[in-house]
Amino acid sequence: MLVPNHADADDIFQETSRTLWEKFGEYRPGPEENFRAWALRIAQFKVLRYRERESRRHRLFNDQAYAALDDTALKAMESLDSRFTALGDCYHKLIEDDRRLIDVRYHVGSSVEAIATELGRSIHSIYRALRRIHESLFDCVRHAWQEERKP
């Protein structure tokens, strides 16, 4: 959102990811510092460095345009924060078996095939269950977001 093309955005994302890994030992969580805020600040510095490099070659936008882009991105991130919060709330509303399936699939990273074998179920039934859970989470988050936007 903050840079003009996908290739540069991918490069910045890779640089940010590498820096997060390298500096993870310096991260200190606290009431004013969550991981996402810390990671976004590092990403913002990477974007600023990118803009400095690009301004030496050619300048696509003036400072006001960059400020408007930054403001738009910040608002989009704030919207995502509320959706992530809603997703967490919706996740906790799932029945225990569904939460466990989501955890094994996405937090542990087990393949659908491995889950099916472990649970003694067909691969197709695991995919069906995941689709049902995804739809449930999507509907729950959408409902929470709509409720939040009501005047």
N, C-alpha and C positions, 0 to 999 in steps of 0.2 A: 504494500500500500504506500510505502514511503519512498520507493525508488521507481524509476520509469520503466524498467523491464524485468522480466522474470529471471533472466540469467544472472543479473546483478543481485536480485533479491535472494536467489539460491546461494550465491557466493557469500553474501552477508550472513545468511542463515548458517552456513557451514562455519564461517569464522566465529560467529556467536556461539555455536555449539561447542566448538573446540575451546574457546575461551572459558565457557561455563565449566567444562571438564577440568581444564587446567587450574581454574581458580576456585573450584568447589570447596576445597579445604579452607578457604577464606570466608565462605558464606556463614553468617551468623544469624539464624532466625530469631525473630523477636516480635513484639507487638506491632512495631511499625515497619518491619522488614519481613515480608513473606518471600518465598522462592520466586514466584511469578514477578513481583515487583523488582527484585534483584536482577532476574534474567532480562526483563524488559529494559532496565537501565543499561545493562551491558549492550543489548541490541541497539539501543538508541545511540550509544557512543560509536558503535560500528557504523550506523547510518550516517552520523555526523562526519566520521572519517572518510566515508565513501563520498559524501557531498564535497568535502574539502578537496579530495583528489580530483573529482569531476570538475570542480569549478576552475581548477588550473587548466584543464583541457578545453572545456566549454561549459557554459552555464545554461541549464535548461530553464530554471525558474529563478525568480528573484526571491529575496528573503521573505516577503509577505506570502508568496505562494507556498514556500516551504513551511512557514508558520501555520498556514491554513491546512496543509496536508498533515502536519503534526497534530493539530487540534482535532481533525477528523479521525485520525488514527487513535488518538487518546479516547475519544467518545466511543469509537467502535470497541476498544479494549474494555471500557467500562461496561458496555452492553454485554460483552463476553463474560465479564466477571459475574454479573448477575445470572447469566445462563449457567456458568459453571457451578455457582452456588445452588441454583435450582436443580442441576443434574445431581449434585451430591445429595440434596434433600430427596430427590426422586429415587436415587439408588437405595437410600436407607429405607424407603417405603416398600421396596421389593420384598417378596417372601425370601426366606433364608436360602432355599435351594436355587432361586434365580440369582441372588447375590453371589453365591458360591460359584455358580457357572460363569458369571461375568468375571469374578476374580481369577478363576483358573484360566480362562481364555485370555484376558487382557492384562492382568497384573502379573500373573505367573508366566504367561506367554505360551501356554500349551496349545498344541494344534488341535483342531476339531477331531482329527482322527485319534489322537492320544486320549482326548476326553471321552470319546465314544468307547474306546477300548476299556478305559479305567472304569467307566460307569456301566459297561455291559449293554450299551445302547447302540443303535445304528447311527452312522454319520449323518444321515438324512434327519433323524430325530433331533440331533444336537443343533444342526443348522436351523431347523424349524423353531426350536426353543430359543435360540439366539435371536432369530428374526422377531419372534413374539416379544421378547424382552426389549429389543431395540425399539420396536414400535411403542411399547408401553412407556419406555423412558422418553421417547420423542414426544408423545402425547402429553405426558406429565410436564415436561419442560416447556412445551408450547403453552399449555394451560397456565402455568406459573408466570410465564412471560406476559401473557395477555392480561392476567390479573394485575400484574405489576404496572402495566401501562394504562389501566383504567383510571379515569380522573377521580 
